[in-house]
């Protein structure tokens, strides 16, 4: 249970961190993140949603790091976003909270994690957010295409590039969240490396970056 006295402190961290990332939040958005935080803590005790349990680290390493993806997203009406392997909703749900107008699909094969996603979407009264409880290969067979695909938790970049290809619209963009500073973009004939956006986590100053690829074939 989130202690009432901690709400101003955690809300202050969200506001300050989002400002550093140039992704300012409204009071409503801060309230949504705090509800998300509370539900994540509660569900994590029985569903093992995240290995990060420190309150401040959840704010910085999950919420704010996910929100940084807005740096790479053109806020155009009608664009749809897919989060591959979203887990407990990262980065897709923070992006949805930060940019409410974008339709977001959250792809997660774990039933326990999908159950949490259904719950938190309802709890936050989000519209235009859907849960896809299936594997990426199955979704690709259905012929769906997305303007934006984001991926944050993955082992190999090449694997994500390959799996995203069948789901990305022509000229669609794939955003990979990466740690460290070394940039090594593999050659992929179907993709064009569009940009690399470096940033730091606002409090720990850990270097991060967004690698943006555009599908060209």
C-alpha positions as CSV (number, residue, x, y, z in Angstrom):
1,X,0.0,0.0,0.0
2,X,1.3,3.4,-1.0
3,X,1.6,5.5,2.2
4,X,-0.3,8.8,1.9
5,X,2.7,10.8,2.9
6,X,4.7,9.3,0.1
7,X,2.4,10.5,-2.6
8,X,3.7,14.1,-2.7
9,X,7.3,12.9,-2.7
10,X,6.7,10.4,-5.5
11,X,4.6,12.8,-7.4
12,X,7.4,15.4,-7.1
13,X,9.9,12.8,-8.5
14,X,7.7,12.2,-11.5
15,X,7.2,15.9,-12.2
16,X,10.9,16.8,-11.7
17,X,12.2,13.8,-13.8
18,X,9.7,14.4,-16.6
19,X,10.8,18.0,-16.8
20,X,14.4,17.0,-17.1
21,X,13.4,14.7,-20.0
22,X,11.5,17.5,-21.6
23,X,8.3,15.5,-21.3
24,X,6.2,17.6,-18.8
25,X,3.2,16.0,-17.0
26,X,-0.2,17.4,-16.1
27,X,-1.7,16.9,-12.6
28,X,-4.0,14.2,-14.2
29,X,-1.0,12.4,-15.7
30,X,0.8,12.4,-12.4
31,X,-2.2,11.0,-10.6
32,X,-2.4,8.2,-13.3
33,X,1.2,7.3,-12.7
34,X,0.7,7.2,-9.0
35,X,-2.3,4.8,-9.4
36,X,-0.2,2.7,-11.8
37,X,2.7,2.7,-9.2
38,X,0.4,1.6,-6.4
39,X,-1.2,-1.2,-8.5
40,X,2.2,-2.4,-9.7
41,X,3.5,-2.7,-6.1
42,X,0.3,-4.6,-5.0
43,X,0.2,-7.0,-8.0
44,X,4.0,-7.6,-7.9
45,X,3.6,-9.4,-4.6
46,X,1.8,-12.2,-6.2
47,X,2.4,-12.0,-10.0
48,X,6.2,-11.2,-10.2
49,X,5.8,-8.3,-12.6
50,X,9.1,-6.6,-12.0
51,X,12.4,-7.3,-10.3
52,X,12.7,-3.7,-9.4
53,X,11.0,-3.1,-6.1
54,X,12.6,0.1,-4.8
55,X,10.1,2.9,-5.0
56,X,12.4,5.6,-6.4
57,X,13.9,3.1,-8.9
58,X,10.4,2.2,-10.2
59,X,9.7,5.9,-10.8
60,X,13.0,6.4,-12.6
61,X,13.8,3.1,-14.3
62,X,10.3,2.2,-15.4
63,X,8.1,5.2,-15.6
64,X,10.5,8.0,-16.6
65,X,12.7,5.8,-18.8
66,X,9.7,4.7,-20.7
67,X,8.4,8.2,-21.0
68,X,11.6,9.3,-22.7
69,X,10.4,7.5,-25.8
70,X,8.2,10.5,-26.5
71,X,11.4,12.2,-27.7
72,X,11.3,10.0,-30.8
73,X,7.5,10.0,-31.5
74,X,5.9,12.5,-33.9
75,X,2.6,13.4,-32.3
76,X,0.4,12.9,-35.4
77,X,-3.2,11.9,-35.3
78,X,-4.1,8.4,-36.5
79,X,-0.7,6.9,-35.8
80,X,-0.9,3.5,-34.0
81,X,1.8,2.1,-31.7
82,X,2.7,-1.5,-30.7
83,X,4.8,-2.3,-27.7
84,X,6.5,-5.7,-28.2
85,X,7.1,-7.7,-25.0
86,X,5.6,-5.1,-22.8
87,X,5.6,-7.1,-19.5
88,X,4.0,-4.9,-16.9
89,X,3.3,-2.2,-19.5
90,X,6.8,-0.7,-20.2
91,X,7.2,1.4,-22.2
92,X,3.7,1.4,-23.8
93,X,1.6,2.5,-20.9
94,X,3.8,5.4,-19.8
95,X,3.8,6.5,-23.4
96,X,0.0,6.2,-23.5
97,X,-0.3,8.3,-20.3
98,X,2.1,10.9,-21.6
99,X,0.5,11.0,-25.1
100,X,-3.2,10.0,-24.5
101,X,-4.2,10.5,-28.2
102,X,-2.1,7.7,-29.6
103,X,-3.7,4.2,-29.9
104,X,-1.5,1.7,-28.1
105,X,-1.4,-2.1,-28.4
106,X,0.4,-4.0,-25.6
107,X,1.8,-7.4,-26.8
108,X,2.5,-9.8,-23.9
109,X,2.5,-13.6,-24.0
110,X,2.3,-14.1,-20.2
111,X,-1.2,-14.5,-19.0
112,X,-0.4,-13.2,-15.5
113,X,1.2,-10.0,-16.9
114,X,-1.7,-9.6,-19.4
115,X,-4.2,-9.9,-16.5
116,X,-2.4,-7.0,-14.8
117,X,-2.5,-5.0,-18.1
118,X,-6.2,-5.5,-18.5
119,X,-6.7,-4.4,-14.8
120,X,-4.5,-1.3,-15.0
121,X,-6.1,-0.1,-18.3
122,X,-9.5,-0.3,-16.6
123,X,-8.2,1.3,-13.4
124,X,-6.8,4.3,-15.3
125,X,-9.9,4.6,-17.5
126,X,-7.7,4.6,-20.6
127,X,-9.3,4.5,-24.0
128,X,-7.4,3.4,-27.1
129,X,-5.3,0.9,-25.2
130,X,-5.6,-2.8,-25.9
131,X,-3.9,-5.9,-24.6
132,X,-2.7,-8.6,-27.1
133,X,-2.1,-11.8,-25.0
134,X,-0.2,-13.7,-27.6
135,X,3.3,-14.2,-29.1
136,X,4.7,-11.8,-31.7
137,X,4.8,-14.6,-34.4
138,X,1.1,-15.2,-34.0
139,X,0.3,-11.5,-34.3
140,X,2.4,-11.2,-37.5
141,X,0.3,-13.9,-39.1
142,X,-2.8,-11.7,-38.7
143,X,-1.5,-9.1,-41.1
144,X,-1.7,-6.2,-38.7
145,X,0.5,-3.2,-39.3
146,X,1.6,-0.4,-37.0
147,X,3.1,3.0,-37.5
148,X,5.3,2.8,-34.4
149,X,6.8,-0.2,-32.7
150,X,8.7,0.1,-29.4
151,X,10.8,-2.5,-27.6
152,X,12.5,-2.0,-24.3
153,X,13.3,-5.4,-22.8
154,X,15.1,-7.7,-25.3
155,X,18.2,-9.8,-25.5
156,X,19.4,-9.1,-29.1
157,X,18.7,-6.1,-31.3
158,X,18.8,-8.3,-34.4
159,X,16.0,-10.4,-33.1
160,X,13.7,-7.5,-32.5
161,X,14.5,-6.0,-35.9
162,X,13.5,-9.3,-37.5
163,X,10.3,-9.8,-35.5
164,X,9.1,-6.3,-35.9
165,X,9.5,-6.3,-39.7
166,X,6.2,-8.1,-40.4
167,X,4.3,-5.8,-38.1
168,X,5.6,-2.5,-39.2
169,X,3.9,-0.4,-41.9
170,X,5.9,0.9,-44.8
171,X,7.8,4.0,-43.6
172,X,6.8,2.9,-40.1
173,X,9.4,3.4,-37.3
174,X,10.9,1.1,-34.8
175,X,12.2,2.6,-31.5
176,X,14.6,0.5,-29.5
177,X,15.5,1.5,-25.9
178,X,19.2,0.9,-25.3
179,X,21.6,1.2,-22.4
180,X,25.1,2.5,-22.3
181,X,26.8,4.7,-24.9
182,X,28.2,2.3,-27.5
183,X,26.2,2.4,-30.8
184,X,26.5,-0.6,-33.1
185,X,23.7,-0.6,-35.7
186,X,23.6,-3.9,-37.7
187,X,23.0,-3.7,-41.4
188,X,19.4,-4.6,-42.3
189,X,18.3,-4.1,-45.9
190,X,14.7,-3.6,-44.9
191,X,15.6,-0.8,-42.4
192,X,17.2,2.6,-42.5
193,X,18.8,3.9,-39.3
194,X,17.0,7.2,-38.9
195,X,18.4,8.7,-35.6
196,X,20.0,8.0,-32.3
197,X,18.7,10.0,-29.4
198,X,20.9,10.0,-26.3
199,X,19.6,10.9,-22.8
200,X,20.3,10.3,-19.2
201,X,18.0,8.9,-16.5
202,X,17.2,12.1,-14.6
203,X,18.4,11.2,-11.1
204,X,21.0,8.5,-11.4
205,X,22.4,10.0,-14.7
206,X,22.7,6.5,-16.2
207,X,23.3,6.9,-20.0
208,X,20.5,5.7,-22.2
209,X,19.5,6.1,-25.9
210,X,16.7,5.6,-28.3
211,X,17.7,4.0,-31.7
212,X,15.1,4.8,-34.3
213,X,14.8,2.7,-37.5
214,X,12.5,3.3,-40.5
215,X,11.2,0.5,-42.6
216,X,12.0,1.2,-46.2
217,X,10.9,-2.1,-48.0
